[in-house]
Amino acid sequence: MGESLQKAFFGVIALGVSCIAIELIPVSRQAAYWNRCLDNTVKFLEKDVRQLKGWDKKAKESLAVGLCNGAVYEPKLNTE
């Protein structure tokens, strides 16, 4: 009796871990997309935006975080 109960518990544990792993797939995909957006945006800001040449990397990353999170900025940047 005890051995079959132990097997049932292991089955429930395995099922629970499998469900948790399946639930984490969309979260990991979203994180991968967001990281790709951040990397590409920082590269774009460093290479192609002349108004930001004097900014350091952390300032550009901060701007990229806002853009990847969906923030909308005015077309004219205020660097004061």
N, CA, C and O atoms as a GROMACS GRO file, in nm:
protein
  320
    1MET      N    1   0.083  -0.120   0.000
    1MET     CA    2   0.000   0.000   0.000
    1MET      C    3   0.087   0.126   0.000
    1MET      O    4   0.062   0.219  -0.077
    2GLY      N    5   0.190   0.128   0.087
    2GLY     CA    6   0.276   0.245   0.097
    2GLY      C    7   0.355   0.270  -0.029
    2GLY      O    8   0.380   0.385  -0.066
    3GLU      N    9   0.395   0.162  -0.097
    3GLU     CA   10   0.473   0.176  -0.220
    3GLU      C   11   0.388   0.234  -0.332
    3GLU      O   12   0.438   0.317  -0.410
    4SER      N   13   0.264   0.194  -0.344
    4SER     CA   14   0.178   0.248  -0.449
    4SER      C   15   0.143   0.395  -0.421
    4SER      O   16   0.129   0.475  -0.513
    5LEU      N   17   0.129   0.429  -0.292
    5LEU     CA   18   0.104   0.568  -0.255
    5LEU      C   19   0.225   0.656  -0.290
    5LEU      O   20   0.209   0.768  -0.336
    6GLN      N   21   0.344   0.603  -0.268
    6GLN     CA   22   0.466   0.676  -0.302
    6GLN      C   23   0.476   0.697  -0.454
    6GLN      O   24   0.514   0.805  -0.499
    7LYS      N   25   0.442   0.596  -0.531
    7LYS     CA   26   0.443   0.610  -0.678
    7LYS      C   27   0.341   0.713  -0.723
    7LYS      O   28   0.367   0.789  -0.816
    8ALA      N   29   0.226   0.716  -0.659
    8ALA     CA   30   0.124   0.815  -0.694
    8ALA      C   31   0.173   0.956  -0.663
    8ALA      O   32   0.151   1.048  -0.743
    9PHE      N   33   0.240   0.975  -0.550
    9PHE     CA   34   0.294   1.106  -0.515
    9PHE      C   35   0.400   1.150  -0.617
    9PHE      O   36   0.401   1.266  -0.659
   10PHE      N   37   0.486   1.058  -0.657
   10PHE     CA   38   0.587   1.092  -0.757
   10PHE      C   39   0.522   1.129  -0.890
   10PHE      O   40   0.568   1.219  -0.960
   11GLY      N   41   0.414   1.060  -0.925
   11GLY     CA   42   0.340   1.092  -1.047
   11GLY      C   43   0.280   1.231  -1.041
   11GLY      O   44   0.286   1.306  -1.138
   12VAL      N   45   0.222   1.265  -0.925
   12VAL     CA   46   0.163   1.398  -0.908
   12VAL      C   47   0.272   1.505  -0.913
   12VAL      O   48   0.253   1.610  -0.974
   13ILE      N   49   0.384   1.478  -0.850
   13ILE     CA   50   0.496   1.574  -0.853
   13ILE      C   51   0.546   1.593  -0.996
   13ILE      O   52   0.570   1.706  -1.038
   14ALA      N   53   0.562   1.485  -1.069
   14ALA     CA   54   0.609   1.494  -1.207
   14ALA      C   55   0.510   1.572  -1.294
   14ALA      O   56   0.550   1.653  -1.377
   15LEU      N   57   0.382   1.548  -1.273
   15LEU     CA   58   0.280   1.620  -1.348
   15LEU      C   59   0.283   1.769  -1.314
   15LEU      O   60   0.271   1.853  -1.403
   16GLY      N   61   0.300   1.802  -1.187
   16GLY     CA   62   0.307   1.942  -1.145
   16GLY      C   63   0.427   2.014  -1.203
   16GLY      O   64   0.415   2.127  -1.251
   17VAL      N   65   0.542   1.949  -1.200
   17VAL     CA   66   0.664   2.010  -1.256
   17VAL      C   67   0.648   2.029  -1.407
   17VAL      O   68   0.690   2.131  -1.461
   18SER      N   69   0.587   1.934  -1.474
   18SER     CA   70   0.564   1.945  -1.619
   18SER      C   71   0.471   2.062  -1.650
   18SER      O   72   0.495   2.138  -1.744
   19CYS      N   73   0.366   2.077  -1.573
   19CYS     CA   74   0.272   2.189  -1.595
   19CYS      C   75   0.341   2.324  -1.573
   19CYS      O   76   0.320   2.418  -1.649
   20ILE      N   77   0.422   2.333  -1.470
   20ILE     CA   78   0.495   2.458  -1.443
   20ILE      C   79   0.590   2.489  -1.558
   20ILE      O   80   0.599   2.604  -1.602
   21ALA      N   81   0.660   2.388  -1.608
   21ALA     CA   82   0.753   2.409  -1.720
   21ALA      C   83   0.678   2.456  -1.844
   21ALA      O   84   0.727   2.544  -1.916
   22ILE      N   85   0.562   2.400  -1.872
   22ILE     CA   86   0.483   2.440  -1.988
   22ILE      C   87   0.433   2.583  -1.972
   22ILE      O   88   0.429   2.659  -2.069
   23GLU      N   89   0.394   2.621  -1.850
   23GLU     CA   90   0.346   2.757  -1.824
   23GLU      C   91   0.457   2.861  -1.840
   23GLU      O   92   0.427   2.977  -1.867
   24LEU      N   93   0.582   2.823  -1.823
   24LEU     CA   94   0.693   2.918  -1.832
   24LEU      C   95   0.739   2.945  -1.976
   24LEU      O   96   0.815   3.039  -1.998
   25ILE      N   97   0.695   2.867  -2.070
   25ILE     CA   98   0.738   2.885  -2.209
   25ILE      C   99   0.701   3.023  -2.264
   25ILE      O  100   0.788   3.089  -2.320
   26PRO      N  101   0.576   3.071  -2.250
   26PRO     CA  102   0.546   3.205  -2.302
   26PRO      C  103   0.625   3.316  -2.234
   26PRO      O  104   0.661   3.415  -2.298
   27VAL      N  105   0.653   3.302  -2.105
   27VAL     CA  106   0.729   3.403  -2.034
   27VAL      C  107   0.872   3.409  -2.087
   27VAL      O  108   0.927   3.517  -2.105
   28SER      N  109   0.931   3.294  -2.112
   28SER     CA  110   1.068   3.293  -2.163
   28SER      C  111   1.074   3.348  -2.306
   28SER      O  112   1.171   3.414  -2.342
   29ARG      N  113   0.971   3.321  -2.386
   29ARG     CA  114   0.968   3.377  -2.522
   29ARG      C  115   0.957   3.529  -2.517
   29ARG      O  116   1.026   3.600  -2.590
   30GLN      N  117   0.870   3.580  -2.429
   30GLN     CA  118   0.854   3.724  -2.418
   30GLN      C  119   0.986   3.789  -2.374
   30GLN      O  120   1.022   3.895  -2.424
   31ALA      N  121   1.055   3.726  -2.281
   31ALA     CA  122   1.184   3.779  -2.236
   31ALA      C  123   1.286   3.780  -2.350
   31ALA      O  124   1.363   3.874  -2.362
   32ALA      N  125   1.285   3.677  -2.432
   32ALA     CA  126   1.378   3.670  -2.545
   32ALA      C  127   1.346   3.780  -2.646
   32ALA      O  128   1.438   3.845  -2.698
   33TYR      N  129   1.217   3.802  -2.676
   33TYR     CA  130   1.179   3.909  -2.769
   33TYR      C  131   1.219   4.045  -2.713
   33TYR      O  132   1.270   4.130  -2.786
   34TRP      N  133   1.197   4.067  -2.584
   34TRP     CA  134   1.229   4.196  -2.524
   34TRP      C  135   1.380   4.219  -2.525
   34TRP      O  136   1.425   4.330  -2.555
   35ASN      N  137   1.459   4.118  -2.494
   35ASN     CA  138   1.605   4.131  -2.497
   35ASN      C  139   1.654   4.162  -2.638
   35ASN      O  140   1.746   4.242  -2.657
   36ARG      N  141   1.593   4.098  -2.738
   36ARG     CA  142   1.630   4.124  -2.877
   36ARG      C  143   1.595   4.268  -2.914
   36ARG      O  144   1.673   4.335  -2.982
   37CYS      N  145   1.478   4.316  -2.870
   37CYS     CA  146   1.439   4.454  -2.896
   37CYS      C  147   1.538   4.550  -2.832
   37CYS      O  148   1.580   4.647  -2.895
   38LEU      N  149   1.576   4.524  -2.708
   38LEU     CA  150   1.670   4.612  -2.639
   38LEU      C  151   1.805   4.616  -2.711
   38LEU      O  152   1.859   4.724  -2.734
   39ASP      N  153   1.858   4.501  -2.746
   39ASP     CA  154   1.988   4.496  -2.814
   39ASP      C  155   1.984   4.569  -2.948
   39ASP      O  156   2.074   4.647  -2.980
   40ASN      N  157   1.880   4.544  -3.026
   40ASN     CA  158   1.871   4.608  -3.159
   40ASN      C  159   1.850   4.758  -3.146
   40ASN      O  160   1.904   4.835  -3.226
   41THR      N  161   1.773   4.801  -3.048
   41THR     CA  162   1.747   4.944  -3.031
   41THR      C  163   1.874   5.016  -2.986
   41THR      O  164   1.903   5.125  -3.035
   42VAL      N  165   1.949   4.956  -2.894
   42VAL     CA  166   2.074   5.019  -2.849
   42VAL      C  167   2.172   5.027  -2.966
   42VAL      O  168   2.237   5.130  -2.984
   43LYS      N  169   2.182   4.922  -3.045
   43LYS     CA  170   2.271   4.926  -3.162
   43LYS      C  171   2.229   5.036  -3.258
   43LYS      O  172   2.313   5.109  -3.311
   44PHE      N  173   2.098   5.049  -3.282
   44PHE     CA  174   2.048   5.153  -3.370
   44PHE      C  175   2.080   5.292  -3.315
   44PHE      O  176   2.125   5.379  -3.390
   45LEU      N  177   2.058   5.312  -3.186
   45LEU     CA  178   2.085   5.443  -3.127
   45LEU      C  179   2.234   5.478  -3.132
   45LEU      O  180   2.269   5.594  -3.153
   46GLU      N  181   2.320   5.380  -3.112
   46GLU     CA  182   2.464   5.405  -3.115
   46GLU      C  183   2.514   5.432  -3.257
   46GLU      O  184   2.606   5.513  -3.276
   47LYS      N  185   2.456   5.366  -3.353
   47LYS     CA  186   2.510   5.373  -3.489
   47LYS      C  187   2.444   5.482  -3.574
   47LYS      O  188   2.513   5.554  -3.646
   48ASP      N  189   2.312   5.496  -3.567
   48ASP     CA  190   2.241   5.574  -3.668
   48ASP      C  191   2.181   5.706  -3.621
   48ASP      O  192   2.136   5.784  -3.705
   49VAL      N  193   2.178   5.734  -3.494
   49VAL     CA  194   2.115   5.858  -3.446
   49VAL      C  195   2.224   5.957  -3.408
   49VAL      O  196   2.290   5.942  -3.306
   50ARG      N  197   2.243   6.058  -3.492
   50ARG     CA  198   2.351   6.155  -3.472
   50ARG      C  199   2.330   6.243  -3.349
   50ARG      O  200   2.427   6.285  -3.286
   51GLN      N  201   2.205   6.273  -3.314
   51GLN     CA  202   2.179   6.361  -3.200
   51GLN      C  203   2.221   6.298  -3.068
   51GLN      O  204   2.237   6.368  -2.968
   52LEU      N  205   2.240   6.168  -3.067
   52LEU     CA  206   2.274   6.099  -2.942
   52LEU      C  207   2.421   6.062  -2.932
   52LEU      O  208   2.459   5.985  -2.845
   53LYS      N  209   2.505   6.116  -3.020
   53LYS     CA  210   2.648   6.080  -3.019
   53LYS      C  211   2.716   6.116  -2.888
   53LYS      O  212   2.809   6.046  -2.847
   54GLY      N  213   2.673   6.222  -2.820
   54GLY     CA  214   2.737   6.263  -2.695
   54GLY      C  215   2.686   6.189  -2.573
   54GLY      O  216   2.741   6.206  -2.464
   55TRP      N  217   2.584   6.107  -2.589
   55TRP     CA  218   2.526   6.034  -2.475
   55TRP      C  219   2.613   5.912  -2.442
   55TRP      O  220   2.673   5.852  -2.531
   56ASP      N  221   2.618   5.877  -2.314
   56ASP     CA  222   2.689   5.756  -2.278
   56ASP      C  223   2.598   5.634  -2.300
   56ASP      O  224   2.479   5.648  -2.328
   57LYS      N  225   2.655   5.516  -2.286
   57LYS     CA  226   2.582   5.393  -2.317
   57LYS      C  227   2.463   5.372  -2.224
   57LYS      O  228   2.358   5.325  -2.268
   58LYS      N  229   2.477   5.406  -2.097
   58LYS     CA  230   2.366   5.387  -2.003
   58LYS      C  231   2.246   5.474  -2.037
   58LYS      O  232   2.132   5.431  -2.022
   59ALA      N  233   2.270   5.596  -2.084
   59ALA     CA  234   2.160   5.684  -2.124
   59ALA      C  235   2.089   5.628  -2.246
   59ALA      O  236   1.966   5.632  -2.254
   60LYS      N  237   2.165   5.574  -2.341
   60LYS     CA  238   2.105   5.514  -2.459
   60LYS      C  239   2.026   5.388  -2.422
   60LYS      O  240   1.919   5.363  -2.478
   61GLU      N  241   2.078   5.309  -2.328
   61GLU     CA  242   2.006   5.191  -2.282
   61GLU      C  243   1.876   5.230  -2.212
   61GLU      O  244   1.775   5.163  -2.226
   62SER      N  245   1.880   5.339  -2.136
   62SER     CA  246   1.760   5.387  -2.069
   62SER      C  247   1.653   5.427  -2.171
   62SER      O  248   1.536   5.396  -2.153
   63LEU      N  249   1.693   5.495  -2.275
   63LEU     CA  250   1.600   5.532  -2.382
   63LEU      C  251   1.547   5.407  -2.452
   63LEU      O  252   1.428   5.400  -2.485
   64ALA      N  253   1.634   5.310  -2.474
   64ALA     CA  254   1.594   5.186  -2.540
   64ALA      C  255   1.494   5.108  -2.456
   64ALA      O  256   1.402   5.047  -2.510
   65VAL      N  257   1.510   5.108  -2.324
   65VAL     CA  258   1.416   5.039  -2.235
   65VAL      C  259   1.277   5.100  -2.250
   65VAL      O  260   1.178   5.028  -2.260
   66GLY      N  261   1.271   5.233  -2.252
   66GLY     CA  262   1.142   5.298  -2.270
   66GLY      C  263   1.078   5.264  -2.403
   66GLY      O  264   0.958   5.239  -2.410
   67LEU      N  265   1.159   5.262  -2.509
   67LEU     CA  266   1.106   5.230  -2.642
   67LEU      C  267   1.057   5.086  -2.649
   67LEU      O  268   0.951   5.060  -2.707
   68CYS      N  269   1.130   4.993  -2.591
   68CYS     CA  270   1.090   4.852  -2.595
   68CYS      C  271   0.969   4.825  -2.506
   68CYS      O  272   0.895   4.729  -2.528
   69ASN      N  273   0.948   4.910  -2.406
   69ASN     CA  274   0.830   4.896  -2.320
   69ASN      C  275   0.707   4.962  -2.381
   69ASN      O  276   0.598   4.952  -2.326
   70GLY      N  277   0.724   5.031  -2.494
   70GLY     CA  278   0.610   5.088  -2.564
   70GLY      C  279   0.590   5.236  -2.540
   70GLY      O  280   0.484   5.289  -2.574
   71ALA      N  281   0.688   5.304  -2.484
   71ALA     CA  282   0.675   5.447  -2.461
   71ALA      C  283   0.677   5.521  -2.594
   71ALA      O  284   0.743   5.479  -2.689
   72VAL      N  285   0.605   5.631  -2.599
   72VAL     CA  286   0.602   5.715  -2.718
   72VAL      C  287   0.669   5.847  -2.683
   72VAL      O  288   0.630   5.914  -2.587
   73TYR      N  289   0.768   5.885  -2.760
   73TYR     CA  290   0.844   6.008  -2.735
   73TYR      C  291   0.813   6.110  -2.843
   73TYR      O  292   0.769   6.076  -2.953
   74GLU      N  293   0.837   6.234  -2.810
   74GLU     CA  294   0.822   6.340  -2.908
   74GLU      C  295   0.931   6.325  -3.014
   74GLU      O  296   1.038   6.273  -2.984
   75PRO      N  297   0.905   6.370  -3.135
   75PRO     CA  298   1.007   6.357  -3.240
   75PRO      C  299   1.133   6.437  -3.210
   75PRO      O  300   1.242   6.398  -3.253
   76LYS      N  301   1.121   6.548  -3.136
   76LYS     CA  302   1.238   6.627  -3.102
   76LYS      C  303   1.285   6.589  -2.963
   76LYS      O  304   1.209   6.600  -2.867
   77LEU      N  305   1.409   6.543  -2.952
   77LEU     CA  306   1.462   6.500  -2.824
   77LEU      C  307   1.508   6.621  -2.744
   77LEU      O  308   1.573   6.711  -2.797
   78ASN      N  309   1.475   6.623  -2.616
   78ASN     CA  310   1.518   6.728  -2.526
   78ASN      C  311   1.631   6.671  -2.443
   78ASN      O  312   1.608   6.584  -2.359
   79THR      N  313   1.753   6.718  -2.464
   79THR     CA  314   1.870   6.662  -2.396
   79THR      C  315   1.918   6.748  -2.280
   79THR      O  316   2.032   6.733  -2.237
   80GLU      N  317   1.833   6.837  -2.229
   80GLU     CA  318   1.873   6.924  -2.119
   80GLU      C  319   1.864   6.853  -1.987
   80GLU      O  320   1.894   6.911  -1.883
   0.00000   0.00000   0.00000
